[in-house]
Amino acid sequence: MTDNQLREYVKSGWPFFGVTSRGEVLARYIPYGTVYRWQQHQMIPTPLQGGDLLWWLQASDEDDHQG
């Protein structure tokens, strides 16, 4: 799944499972449910959804590259 496809699924509310180009694993198990992110050997619910989640993921990626 491409990053563009993942963005569309995050915004659409449909279930998905995919890996970003940065290697982050994201999944939504039920329609319009919480998006989960793989972290430390478990799926953690993300604090944001939709466009806010996409912004948060991009911001955290930029922070990782600056540090």
Phi and psi restraints in degrees (range 20) as a CNS / XPLOR table:
assign (resid 1 and name C) (resid 2 and name N)
       (resid 2 and name CA) (resid 2 and name C) 1.0 -81.5 20.0 2
assign (resid 2 and name N) (resid 2 and name CA)
       (resid 2 and name C) (resid 3 and name N) 1.0 165.7 20.0 2
assign (resid 2 and name C) (resid 3 and name N)
       (resid 3 and name CA) (resid 3 and name C) 1.0 -59.9 20.0 2
assign (resid 3 and name N) (resid 3 and name CA)
       (resid 3 and name C) (resid 4 and name N) 1.0 -38.8 20.0 2
assign (resid 3 and name C) (resid 4 and name N)
       (resid 4 and name CA) (resid 4 and name C) 1.0 -63.5 20.0 2
assign (resid 4 and name N) (resid 4 and name CA)
       (resid 4 and name C) (resid 5 and name N) 1.0 -41.1 20.0 2
assign (resid 4 and name C) (resid 5 and name N)
       (resid 5 and name CA) (resid 5 and name C) 1.0 -64.3 20.0 2
assign (resid 5 and name N) (resid 5 and name CA)
       (resid 5 and name C) (resid 6 and name N) 1.0 -42.5 20.0 2
assign (resid 5 and name C) (resid 6 and name N)
       (resid 6 and name CA) (resid 6 and name C) 1.0 -60.8 20.0 2
assign (resid 6 and name N) (resid 6 and name CA)
       (resid 6 and name C) (resid 7 and name N) 1.0 -42.7 20.0 2
assign (resid 6 and name C) (resid 7 and name N)
       (resid 7 and name CA) (resid 7 and name C) 1.0 -58.5 20.0 2
assign (resid 7 and name N) (resid 7 and name CA)
       (resid 7 and name C) (resid 8 and name N) 1.0 -44.4 20.0 2
assign (resid 7 and name C) (resid 8 and name N)
       (resid 8 and name CA) (resid 8 and name C) 1.0 -63.7 20.0 2
assign (resid 8 and name N) (resid 8 and name CA)
       (resid 8 and name C) (resid 9 and name N) 1.0 -41.0 20.0 2
assign (resid 8 and name C) (resid 9 and name N)
       (resid 9 and name CA) (resid 9 and name C) 1.0 -66.9 20.0 2
assign (resid 9 and name N) (resid 9 and name CA)
       (resid 9 and name C) (resid 10 and name N) 1.0 -40.2 20.0 2
assign (resid 9 and name C) (resid 10 and name N)
       (resid 10 and name CA) (resid 10 and name C) 1.0 -60.6 20.0 2
assign (resid 10 and name N) (resid 10 and name CA)
       (resid 10 and name C) (resid 11 and name N) 1.0 -44.1 20.0 2
assign (resid 10 and name C) (resid 11 and name N)
       (resid 11 and name CA) (resid 11 and name C) 1.0 -74.7 20.0 2
assign (resid 11 and name N) (resid 11 and name CA)
       (resid 11 and name C) (resid 12 and name N) 1.0 -30.3 20.0 2
assign (resid 11 and name C) (resid 12 and name N)
       (resid 12 and name CA) (resid 12 and name C) 1.0 -78.8 20.0 2
assign (resid 12 and name N) (resid 12 and name CA)
       (resid 12 and name C) (resid 13 and name N) 1.0 -26.6 20.0 2
assign (resid 12 and name C) (resid 13 and name N)
       (resid 13 and name CA) (resid 13 and name C) 1.0 93.1 20.0 2
assign (resid 13 and name N) (resid 13 and name CA)
       (resid 13 and name C) (resid 14 and name N) 1.0 -2.4 20.0 2
assign (resid 13 and name C) (resid 14 and name N)
       (resid 14 and name CA) (resid 14 and name C) 1.0 -79.8 20.0 2
assign (resid 14 and name N) (resid 14 and name CA)
       (resid 14 and name C) (resid 15 and name N) 1.0 151.0 20.0 2
assign (resid 14 and name C) (resid 15 and name N)
       (resid 15 and name CA) (resid 15 and name C) 1.0 -64.4 20.0 2
assign (resid 15 and name N) (resid 15 and name CA)
       (resid 15 and name C) (resid 16 and name N) 1.0 147.8 20.0 2
assign (resid 15 and name C) (resid 16 and name N)
       (resid 16 and name CA) (resid 16 and name C) 1.0 -162.0 20.0 2
assign (resid 16 and name N) (resid 16 and name CA)
       (resid 16 and name C) (resid 17 and name N) 1.0 167.1 20.0 2
assign (resid 16 and name C) (resid 17 and name N)
       (resid 17 and name CA) (resid 17 and name C) 1.0 -147.0 20.0 2
assign (resid 17 and name N) (resid 17 and name CA)
       (resid 17 and name C) (resid 18 and name N) 1.0 123.3 20.0 2
assign (resid 17 and name C) (resid 18 and name N)
       (resid 18 and name CA) (resid 18 and name C) 1.0 -160.6 20.0 2
assign (resid 18 and name N) (resid 18 and name CA)
       (resid 18 and name C) (resid 19 and name N) 1.0 168.4 20.0 2
assign (resid 18 and name C) (resid 19 and name N)
       (resid 19 and name CA) (resid 19 and name C) 1.0 -119.9 20.0 2
assign (resid 19 and name N) (resid 19 and name CA)
       (resid 19 and name C) (resid 20 and name N) 1.0 129.3 20.0 2
assign (resid 19 and name C) (resid 20 and name N)
       (resid 20 and name CA) (resid 20 and name C) 1.0 -73.6 20.0 2
assign (resid 20 and name N) (resid 20 and name CA)
       (resid 20 and name C) (resid 21 and name N) 1.0 169.9 20.0 2
assign (resid 20 and name C) (resid 21 and name N)
       (resid 21 and name CA) (resid 21 and name C) 1.0 -65.6 20.0 2
assign (resid 21 and name N) (resid 21 and name CA)
       (resid 21 and name C) (resid 22 and name N) 1.0 -18.2 20.0 2
assign (resid 21 and name C) (resid 22 and name N)
       (resid 22 and name CA) (resid 22 and name C) 1.0 -90.0 20.0 2
assign (resid 22 and name N) (resid 22 and name CA)
       (resid 22 and name C) (resid 23 and name N) 1.0 1.5 20.0 2
assign (resid 22 and name C) (resid 23 and name N)
       (resid 23 and name CA) (resid 23 and name C) 1.0 88.3 20.0 2
assign (resid 23 and name N) (resid 23 and name CA)
       (resid 23 and name C) (resid 24 and name N) 1.0 8.8 20.0 2
assign (resid 23 and name C) (resid 24 and name N)
       (resid 24 and name CA) (resid 24 and name C) 1.0 -81.6 20.0 2
assign (resid 24 and name N) (resid 24 and name CA)
       (resid 24 and name C) (resid 25 and name N) 1.0 134.5 20.0 2
assign (resid 24 and name C) (resid 25 and name N)
       (resid 25 and name CA) (resid 25 and name C) 1.0 -95.7 20.0 2
assign (resid 25 and name N) (resid 25 and name CA)
       (resid 25 and name C) (resid 26 and name N) 1.0 125.1 20.0 2
assign (resid 25 and name C) (resid 26 and name N)
       (resid 26 and name CA) (resid 26 and name C) 1.0 -125.1 20.0 2
assign (resid 26 and name N) (resid 26 and name CA)
       (resid 26 and name C) (resid 27 and name N) 1.0 146.7 20.0 2
assign (resid 26 and name C) (resid 27 and name N)
       (resid 27 and name CA) (resid 27 and name C) 1.0 -153.9 20.0 2
assign (resid 27 and name N) (resid 27 and name CA)
       (resid 27 and name C) (resid 28 and name N) 1.0 148.0 20.0 2
assign (resid 27 and name C) (resid 28 and name N)
       (resid 28 and name CA) (resid 28 and name C) 1.0 -129.4 20.0 2
assign (resid 28 and name N) (resid 28 and name CA)
       (resid 28 and name C) (resid 29 and name N) 1.0 126.6 20.0 2
assign (resid 28 and name C) (resid 29 and name N)
       (resid 29 and name CA) (resid 29 and name C) 1.0 -94.5 20.0 2
assign (resid 29 and name N) (resid 29 and name CA)
       (resid 29 and name C) (resid 30 and name N) 1.0 -25.8 20.0 2
assign (resid 29 and name C) (resid 30 and name N)
       (resid 30 and name CA) (resid 30 and name C) 1.0 -131.3 20.0 2
assign (resid 30 and name N) (resid 30 and name CA)
       (resid 30 and name C) (resid 31 and name N) 1.0 151.5 20.0 2
assign (resid 30 and name C) (resid 31 and name N)
       (resid 31 and name CA) (resid 31 and name C) 1.0 -55.5 20.0 2
assign (resid 31 and name N) (resid 31 and name CA)
       (resid 31 and name C) (resid 32 and name N) 1.0 133.0 20.0 2
assign (resid 31 and name C) (resid 32 and name N)
       (resid 32 and name CA) (resid 32 and name C) 1.0 61.2 20.0 2
assign (resid 32 and name N) (resid 32 and name CA)
       (resid 32 and name C) (resid 33 and name N) 1.0 17.5 20.0 2
assign (resid 32 and name C) (resid 33 and name N)
       (resid 33 and name CA) (resid 33 and name C) 1.0 -85.3 20.0 2
assign (resid 33 and name N) (resid 33 and name CA)
       (resid 33 and name C) (resid 34 and name N) 1.0 -175.0 20.0 2
assign (resid 33 and name C) (resid 34 and name N)
       (resid 34 and name CA) (resid 34 and name C) 1.0 -69.9 20.0 2
assign (resid 34 and name N) (resid 34 and name CA)
       (resid 34 and name C) (resid 35 and name N) 1.0 142.1 20.0 2
assign (resid 34 and name C) (resid 35 and name N)
       (resid 35 and name CA) (resid 35 and name C) 1.0 -86.5 20.0 2
assign (resid 35 and name N) (resid 35 and name CA)
       (resid 35 and name C) (resid 36 and name N) 1.0 133.3 20.0 2
assign (resid 35 and name C) (resid 36 and name N)
       (resid 36 and name CA) (resid 36 and name C) 1.0 -107.0 20.0 2
assign (resid 36 and name N) (resid 36 and name CA)
       (resid 36 and name C) (resid 37 and name N) 1.0 151.1 20.0 2
assign (resid 36 and name C) (resid 37 and name N)
       (resid 37 and name CA) (resid 37 and name C) 1.0 -128.4 20.0 2
assign (resid 37 and name N) (resid 37 and name CA)
       (resid 37 and name C) (resid 38 and name N) 1.0 134.1 20.0 2
assign (resid 37 and name C) (resid 38 and name N)
       (resid 38 and name CA) (resid 38 and name C) 1.0 -72.6 20.0 2
assign (resid 38 and name N) (resid 38 and name CA)
       (resid 38 and name C) (resid 39 and name N) 1.0 126.1 20.0 2
assign (resid 38 and name C) (resid 39 and name N)
       (resid 39 and name CA) (resid 39 and name C) 1.0 -153.4 20.0 2
assign (resid 39 and name N) (resid 39 and name CA)
       (resid 39 and name C) (resid 40 and name N) 1.0 125.7 20.0 2
assign (resid 39 and name C) (resid 40 and name N)
       (resid 40 and name CA) (resid 40 and name C) 1.0 51.1 20.0 2
assign (resid 40 and name N) (resid 40 and name CA)
       (resid 40 and name C) (resid 41 and name N) 1.0 51.4 20.0 2
assign (resid 40 and name C) (resid 41 and name N)
       (resid 41 and name CA) (resid 41 and name C) 1.0 67.4 20.0 2
assign (resid 41 and name N) (resid 41 and name CA)
       (resid 41 and name C) (resid 42 and name N) 1.0 25.8 20.0 2
assign (resid 41 and name C) (resid 42 and name N)
       (resid 42 and name CA) (resid 42 and name C) 1.0 -154.9 20.0 2
assign (resid 42 and name N) (resid 42 and name CA)
       (resid 42 and name C) (resid 43 and name N) 1.0 157.1 20.0 2
assign (resid 42 and name C) (resid 43 and name N)
       (resid 43 and name CA) (resid 43 and name C) 1.0 -89.5 20.0 2
assign (resid 43 and name N) (resid 43 and name CA)
       (resid 43 and name C) (resid 44 and name N) 1.0 121.1 20.0 2
assign (resid 43 and name C) (resid 44 and name N)
       (resid 44 and name CA) (resid 44 and name C) 1.0 -108.4 20.0 2
assign (resid 44 and name N) (resid 44 and name CA)
       (resid 44 and name C) (resid 45 and name N) 1.0 131.0 20.0 2
assign (resid 44 and name C) (resid 45 and name N)
       (resid 45 and name CA) (resid 45 and name C) 1.0 -64.6 20.0 2
assign (resid 45 and name N) (resid 45 and name CA)
       (resid 45 and name C) (resid 46 and name N) 1.0 137.8 20.0 2
assign (resid 45 and name C) (resid 46 and name N)
       (resid 46 and name CA) (resid 46 and name C) 1.0 -80.2 20.0 2
assign (resid 46 and name N) (resid 46 and name CA)
       (resid 46 and name C) (resid 47 and name N) 1.0 150.6 20.0 2
assign (resid 46 and name C) (resid 47 and name N)
       (resid 47 and name CA) (resid 47 and name C) 1.0 -76.1 20.0 2
assign (resid 47 and name N) (resid 47 and name CA)
       (resid 47 and name C) (resid 48 and name N) 1.0 -14.3 20.0 2
assign (resid 47 and name C) (resid 48 and name N)
       (resid 48 and name CA) (resid 48 and name C) 1.0 -128.6 20.0 2
assign (resid 48 and name N) (resid 48 and name CA)
       (resid 48 and name C) (resid 49 and name N) 1.0 166.4 20.0 2
assign (resid 48 and name C) (resid 49 and name N)
       (resid 49 and name CA) (resid 49 and name C) 1.0 -135.8 20.0 2
assign (resid 49 and name N) (resid 49 and name CA)
       (resid 49 and name C) (resid 50 and name N) 1.0 166.3 20.0 2
assign (resid 49 and name C) (resid 50 and name N)
       (resid 50 and name CA) (resid 50 and name C) 1.0 59.6 20.0 2
assign (resid 50 and name N) (resid 50 and name CA)
       (resid 50 and name C) (resid 51 and name N) 1.0 -140.5 20.0 2
assign (resid 50 and name C) (resid 51 and name N)
       (resid 51 and name CA) (resid 51 and name C) 1.0 -60.6 20.0 2
assign (resid 51 and name N) (resid 51 and name CA)
       (resid 51 and name C) (resid 52 and name N) 1.0 -34.2 20.0 2
assign (resid 51 and name C) (resid 52 and name N)
       (resid 52 and name CA) (resid 52 and name C) 1.0 -63.5 20.0 2
assign (resid 52 and name N) (resid 52 and name CA)
       (resid 52 and name C) (resid 53 and name N) 1.0 -38.7 20.0 2
assign (resid 52 and name C) (resid 53 and name N)
       (resid 53 and name CA) (resid 53 and name C) 1.0 -64.5 20.0 2
assign (resid 53 and name N) (resid 53 and name CA)
       (resid 53 and name C) (resid 54 and name N) 1.0 -42.8 20.0 2
assign (resid 53 and name C) (resid 54 and name N)
       (resid 54 and name CA) (resid 54 and name C) 1.0 -62.0 20.0 2
assign (resid 54 and name N) (resid 54 and name CA)
       (resid 54 and name C) (resid 55 and name N) 1.0 -42.5 20.0 2
assign (resid 54 and name C) (resid 55 and name N)
       (resid 55 and name CA) (resid 55 and name C) 1.0 -61.8 20.0 2
assign (resid 55 and name N) (resid 55 and name CA)
       (resid 55 and name C) (resid 56 and name N) 1.0 -44.6 20.0 2
assign (resid 55 and name C) (resid 56 and name N)
       (resid 56 and name CA) (resid 56 and name C) 1.0 -61.9 20.0 2
assign (resid 56 and name N) (resid 56 and name CA)
       (resid 56 and name C) (resid 57 and name N) 1.0 -43.0 20.0 2
assign (resid 56 and name C) (resid 57 and name N)
       (resid 57 and name CA) (resid 57 and name C) 1.0 -64.0 20.0 2
assign (resid 57 and name N) (resid 57 and name CA)
       (resid 57 and name C) (resid 58 and name N) 1.0 -42.1 20.0 2
assign (resid 57 and name C) (resid 58 and name N)
       (resid 58 and name CA) (resid 58 and name C) 1.0 -66.3 20.0 2
assign (resid 58 and name N) (resid 58 and name CA)
       (resid 58 and name C) (resid 59 and name N) 1.0 -42.3 20.0 2
assign (resid 58 and name C) (resid 59 and name N)
       (resid 59 and name CA) (resid 59 and name C) 1.0 -64.1 20.0 2
assign (resid 59 and name N) (resid 59 and name CA)
       (resid 59 and name C) (resid 60 and name N) 1.0 -41.4 20.0 2
assign (resid 59 and name C) (resid 60 and name N)
       (resid 60 and name CA) (resid 60 and name C) 1.0 -68.5 20.0 2
assign (resid 60 and name N) (resid 60 and name CA)
       (resid 60 and name C) (resid 61 and name N) 1.0 -33.8 20.0 2
assign (resid 60 and name C) (resid 61 and name N)
       (resid 61 and name CA) (resid 61 and name C) 1.0 -66.1 20.0 2
assign (resid 61 and name N) (resid 61 and name CA)
       (resid 61 and name C) (resid 62 and name N) 1.0 -42.3 20.0 2
assign (resid 61 and name C) (resid 62 and name N)
       (resid 62 and name CA) (resid 62 and name C) 1.0 -64.1 20.0 2
assign (resid 62 and name N) (resid 62 and name CA)
       (resid 62 and name C) (resid 63 and name N) 1.0 -39.0 20.0 2
assign (resid 62 and name C) (resid 63 and name N)
       (resid 63 and name CA) (resid 63 and name C) 1.0 -62.6 20.0 2
assign (resid 63 and name N) (resid 63 and name CA)
       (resid 63 and name C) (resid 64 and name N) 1.0 -40.3 20.0 2
assign (resid 63 and name C) (resid 64 and name N)
       (resid 64 and name CA) (resid 64 and name C) 1.0 -62.3 20.0 2
assign (resid 64 and name N) (resid 64 and name CA)
       (resid 64 and name C) (resid 65 and name N) 1.0 -38.0 20.0 2
assign (resid 64 and name C) (resid 65 and name N)
       (resid 65 and name CA) (resid 65 and name C) 1.0 -78.6 20.0 2
assign (resid 65 and name N) (resid 65 and name CA)
       (resid 65 and name C) (resid 66 and name N) 1.0 -22.9 20.0 2
assign (resid 65 and name C) (resid 66 and name N)
       (resid 66 and name CA) (resid 66 and name C) 1.0 -82.6 20.0 2
assign (resid 66 and name N) (resid 66 and name CA)
       (resid 66 and name C) (resid 67 and name N) 1.0 -25.0 20.0 2
